[in-house]
């Protein structure tokens, strides 16, 4: 079977030169996938096998060695990949995550698997159950959060349930009825506890909360973090991955000092706002939140959830979308983060620039300019890229590092997110091209955490669950 059999012929609609260039790349490499890589059927089987292998029963580890626990936004993407395999198992994934929700509504960024060691900082470093009044009594968790992509996972679960019989549809419907209040508490906590300046932007107190741990976005903000006396620690990540790809020890000192500051104030929302030495308004997380509110509101309408909830979700979607648009450059449409402690805008060339493409709201000319930037030589259209996919930092930026975590590599899950949003917004060719290039990149079957943008070399941890999940959703 040809590797191209499941890839439909591209349509030349709104994709412009980027679409034609990407199509030439796709067509010139073995029918749309990477050289002698796996066929779509083989790739889907390997991805499903990977998720099964990373399954601990009620949760899926983010990666078996480097990340042996459940991460919040990883779990949402994993549920997206599980849904075409088993709606019931996808529901269980989100159920496990939501069972660890804090009493104030926060979904923590890590839910620790019982009896599993090998990750630092682990539960003993966070001590949330002892120190935080709102921490759950059940599983151990971290004390911070991550981007709110979970409504997208719920939408994909419902989409797939409709293709099955009555019992599967009933499982999805029962899950939504049961967890709707928890999803609302999650969104309400973000809207209230993390919009600290009441300007429609989500404030983060640790770079880990952005999901983009060592992005150049946070360099200046981290300079403002001066570690005090830290208990001795030993990193586990650099024992498993090339240390040159990971944040430095100096960066880790700052990361852990922020955890120490949180511990000292008992993870209290009010005290975090006034005491943390790192505080940034994250435009990318805000855009995801605006999008998630819109997605969840649509689900609520379709499934006849309380009208007051649906109305509130639409109001949040509009409010936080406006917060994103208020940060944009009127000429390019590019969005900016804001450093609350230093009182200054953050203007690095990273994926965060494209936040308005996720949530919408730009004037037509501004949106066209931002799409040209996304598809042009500073990002997806850079002539030296192995695949026409968005690198985490622009290859022409002074901050670009081709192998270093969020400072340059291509992350398949980000390609998936933009592809999904572009399809939702009606940009069919753009969505198709990201999907086709993403499948070419993934066809080596390594399901790497991230990839070197010029050579396509798989980097970070291999057998990454959310990479496999992205592939499974792309392959349907």
SVG drawing of the C-alpha trace seen along z (x, -y; Angstrom):
<svg xmlns="http://www.w3.org/2000/svg" viewBox="-31 -49 56 51">
<polyline fill="none" stroke="black" stroke-width="0.4" points="0.0,0.0 1.3,-3.5 2.0,-5.7 -0.1,-8.4 -3.3,-6.4 -4.9,-8.0 -3.8,-11.5 -6.4,-13.3 -5.3,-15.5 -4.8,-19.1 -7.1,-21.8 -5.6,-25.1 -7.8,-27.5 -6.6,-30.0 -3.2,-28.5 -1.4,-30.6 2.3,-30.2 2.8,-28.4 0.3,-25.8 1.9,-25.2 5.4,-25.1 4.3,-22.6 2.6,-20.5 5.7,-20.3 7.6,-19.2 4.9,-16.6 4.7,-15.3 8.5,-15.0 8.9,-12.7 7.5,-9.2 3.8,-10.2 3.5,-12.5 5.5,-10.9 9.1,-10.8 11.2,-8.5 11.2,-4.9 9.0,-5.5 5.9,-3.6 2.7,-3.6 -0.3,-5.3 -1.7,-2.0 1.5,-0.9 2.0,-4.3 -1.5,-4.3 -0.8,-0.8 2.5,-1.8 0.9,-4.9 -1.9,-2.8 0.6,-0.3 2.6,-3.1 -0.4,-4.5 -1.3,-1.0 2.3,-0.6 2.2,-3.9 -1.1,-3.1 -1.0,-2.6 -4.6,-1.5 -6.5,-4.8 -3.8,-7.2 -1.3,-7.4 2.2,-8.5 3.4,-11.4 6.5,-9.3 7.6,-6.1 11.0,-7.2 11.4,-10.9 7.8,-11.7 6.4,-8.7 3.3,-10.5 0.2,-12.3 0.6,-15.9 -2.5,-18.1 -2.3,-19.3 -0.6,-16.0 -3.6,-14.2 -6.0,-16.3 -4.1,-15.6 -3.8,-11.9 -7.6,-11.8 -7.8,-13.2 -5.7,-10.3 -7.5,-7.7 -11.0,-8.8 -10.7,-7.1 -9.5,-3.9 -11.9,-3.8 -14.2,-6.6 -14.5,-4.8 -10.7,-4.9 -10.5,-8.5 -13.3,-9.3 -11.3,-7.5 -8.2,-9.6 -10.1,-12.9 -11.9,-11.4 -8.6,-10.6 -7.3,-14.1 -10.5,-15.7 -10.4,-13.5 -7.3,-15.4 -8.8,-18.8 -8.2,-21.2 -11.1,-22.5 -10.6,-26.0 -11.1,-24.6 -7.5,-24.4 -6.4,-21.4 -2.8,-20.7 -0.1,-20.3 1.0,-16.9 -1.0,-14.1 1.6,-11.7 1.2,-8.0 1.3,-6.0 4.5,-4.1 6.3,-5.5 9.7,-7.2 12.2,-8.6 11.0,-12.2 12.1,-15.3 10.6,-17.4 8.3,-14.7 5.5,-14.9 8.0,-15.3 9.3,-18.5 5.8,-20.0 4.2,-18.7 0.8,-20.1 -1.4,-17.9 0.4,-19.2 0.8,-22.8 -2.1,-23.7 -5.7,-24.0 -7.2,-23.4 -5.1,-20.4 -7.1,-17.2 -7.1,-14.5 -6.5,-11.8 -3.6,-11.7 -0.5,-13.7 -0.2,-16.6 2.0,-19.5 0.9,-23.0 0.7,-24.8 -1.4,-24.5 -1.0,-24.2 -2.8,-25.4 -6.6,-24.8 -6.9,-22.6 -9.3,-20.2 -12.5,-21.4 -10.9,-20.4 -10.5,-16.9 -14.1,-16.8 -15.2,-17.9 -13.2,-15.2 -14.6,-12.6 -18.1,-13.7 -17.3,-13.7 -16.1,-10.1 -18.9,-8.9 -21.4,-9.9 -19.9,-7.4 -20.6,-4.5 -23.6,-2.8 -25.9,-3.8 -23.8,-2.6 -20.7,-4.6 -22.8,-7.7 -24.3,-7.2 -20.8,-6.9 -19.8,-10.2 -23.0,-11.9 -22.9,-10.6 -19.3,-11.8 -20.3,-15.3 -23.2,-15.5 -21.1,-14.3 -18.1,-16.5 -19.7,-19.6 -19.6,-21.3 -15.9,-20.5 -15.1,-21.9 -17.0,-25.1 -15.1,-25.3 -11.8,-25.0 -12.7,-27.8 -14.1,-30.0 -10.9,-29.6 -8.8,-30.7 -11.1,-33.6 -11.2,-34.9 -8.0,-33.8 -5.6,-34.3 -6.9,-37.5 -5.2,-39.4 -5.1,-42.8 -8.7,-42.5 -7.5,-43.1 -8.5,-39.8 -5.1,-38.0 -4.1,-34.9 -1.2,-35.5 1.3,-32.7 3.7,-32.4 6.0,-29.8 7.2,-29.2 6.2,-25.6 2.6,-26.8 2.9,-27.9 4.0,-24.4 6.9,-26.1 9.3,-25.8 12.5,-27.5 11.1,-29.5 12.9,-32.8 9.7,-34.4 10.6,-34.0 14.4,-35.0 14.0,-38.4 11.3,-37.4 13.6,-34.6 16.4,-37.1 14.2,-38.7 14.2,-35.4 17.1,-35.4 17.3,-32.0 17.8,-31.8 19.0,-28.8 17.7,-25.7 17.7,-22.2 20.0,-19.9 18.6,-18.2 19.5,-15.9 17.9,-16.2 16.6,-13.1 16.0,-14.6 19.7,-15.0 20.3,-11.3 17.8,-10.4 18.2,-13.1 21.2,-14.9 21.8,-17.8 22.4,-20.2 18.8,-19.9 17.5,-20.7 17.4,-23.8 20.6,-24.5 21.2,-23.9 21.1,-27.7 17.6,-27.7 16.6,-24.8 17.7,-26.7 15.2,-29.4 12.5,-27.0 12.9,-25.4 13.1,-28.7 9.7,-29.6 8.4,-26.3 9.9,-27.2 8.1,-30.6 4.8,-28.8 5.4,-26.4 6.0,-29.3 2.7,-30.9 0.8,-27.6 -0.1,-27.8 -2.7,-30.4 -4.0,-32.3 -4.1,-35.7 -0.6,-35.4 0.9,-34.2 -0.2,-37.3 1.6,-39.5 4.7,-37.5 5.9,-35.6 9.0,-37.0 7.9,-35.6 4.5,-36.9 3.7,-37.1 0.6,-37.6 0.8,-34.7 -0.9,-35.6 -0.7,-32.0 -2.4,-30.5 -5.0,-33.3 -5.7,-32.6 -6.2,-28.9 -8.5,-29.9 -10.6,-32.1 -10.8,-29.2 -11.6,-26.7 -14.4,-28.8 -15.9,-29.0 -15.6,-25.3 -17.1,-24.4 -19.9,-26.9 -20.7,-25.2 -20.8,-21.8 -23.0,-23.3 -25.5,-24.6 -25.6,-21.3 -26.0,-19.2 -28.5,-21.5 -26.3,-22.5 -27.4,-25.3 -28.0,-28.5 -26.3,-30.6 -23.1,-28.5 -23.2,-28.8 -23.7,-32.5 -20.8,-32.9 -18.5,-30.9 -19.3,-33.0 -18.7,-36.1 -15.3,-34.8 -14.5,-33.9 -15.1,-37.4 -13.4,-39.0 -10.2,-37.0 -10.1,-37.2 -10.2,-41.0 -7.3,-40.7 -5.2,-38.9 -6.0,-41.4 -5.1,-44.3 -1.5,-43.0 -1.0,-42.8 1.1,-44.9 -1.3,-46.8 1.0,-46.2 1.8,-42.5 -0.9,-41.2 1.7,-39.5 0.8,-39.2 3.0,-39.9 3.3,-38.6 3.5,-41.1 6.0,-40.9 3.9,-42.0 6.9,-42.4 9.1,-44.4 6.1,-46.3 7.2,-45.7 6.0,-43.9 7.8,-40.7 8.5,-40.7 10.3,-37.5 9.7,-35.7 8.1,-32.5 4.9,-30.6 3.2,-32.9 3.1,-35.6 0.4,-33.6 -2.0,-33.4 -4.6,-35.4 -4.7,-32.7 -6.0,-30.3 -8.7,-32.6 -9.5,-34.9 -10.5,-38.5 -8.0,-40.3 -9.2,-42.7 -9.0,-41.0 -5.8,-42.8 -4.1,-42.0 -5.0,-38.4 -3.7,-38.2 -0.4,-39.8 -0.1,-37.3 -0.8,-34.3 1.9,-35.6 4.3,-35.7 3.4,-32.2 3.8,-30.8 6.7,-33.0 10.5,-32.6 10.6,-33.5 8.6,-30.4 7.0,-27.6 8.3,-28.9 12.0,-29.1 13.9,-27.5 16.1,-25.3 13.3,-23.6 13.1,-19.9 9.3,-20.1 7.0,-23.1 6.0,-23.1 6.1,-25.8 9.3,-25.8 8.9,-26.9 11.2,-29.9 11.9,-31.6 15.0,-30.3 16.0,-33.9 15.8,-35.0 18.9,-35.6 17.3,-33.4 16.9,-30.4 18.6,-27.1 17.8,-24.2 18.1,-21.4 17.2,-23.1 13.7,-22.2 11.3,-25.2 14.0,-27.4 13.8,-26.1 12.7,-22.5 9.4,-21.6 6.8,-20.1 4.3,-17.8 1.6,-18.6 1.8,-22.3 1.5,-21.4 -1.6,-19.4 -3.1,-22.3 -2.7,-24.8 -3.9,-22.2 -7.0,-21.6 -7.8,-25.2 -7.2,-26.1 -9.7,-23.4 -12.2,-24.8 -11.8,-28.2 -12.4,-27.0 -8.9,-27.2 -9.0,-23.7 -5.8,-23.8 -3.7,-25.3 -4.9,-22.6 -4.3,-19.9 -0.7,-21.0 0.2,-21.0 -1.3,-17.6 0.5,-16.2 3.9,-17.7 3.2,-16.5 2.6,-12.9 5.8,-13.1 7.8,-14.1 6.3,-11.4 6.6,-8.6 9.9,-7.4 7.8,-6.0 9.9,-7.3 7.1,-9.6 9.6,-12.0 8.9,-14.8 10.3,-17.3 12.3,-17.4 15.4,-19.3 13.8,-21.7 16.5,-21.5 17.5,-17.9 14.2,-16.3 16.2,-14.4 14.0,-13.1 15.0,-14.7 14.0,-14.7 12.2,-11.6 11.1,-9.0 7.7,-7.3 6.0,-10.5 2.3,-9.9 0.9,-13.2 2.9,-12.9 1.4,-9.4 -2.0,-10.9 -1.6,-13.7 -0.8,-11.2 -3.8,-9.0 -6.1,-12.0 -4.6,-13.1 -5.0,-9.5 -8.6,-9.4"/>
</svg>
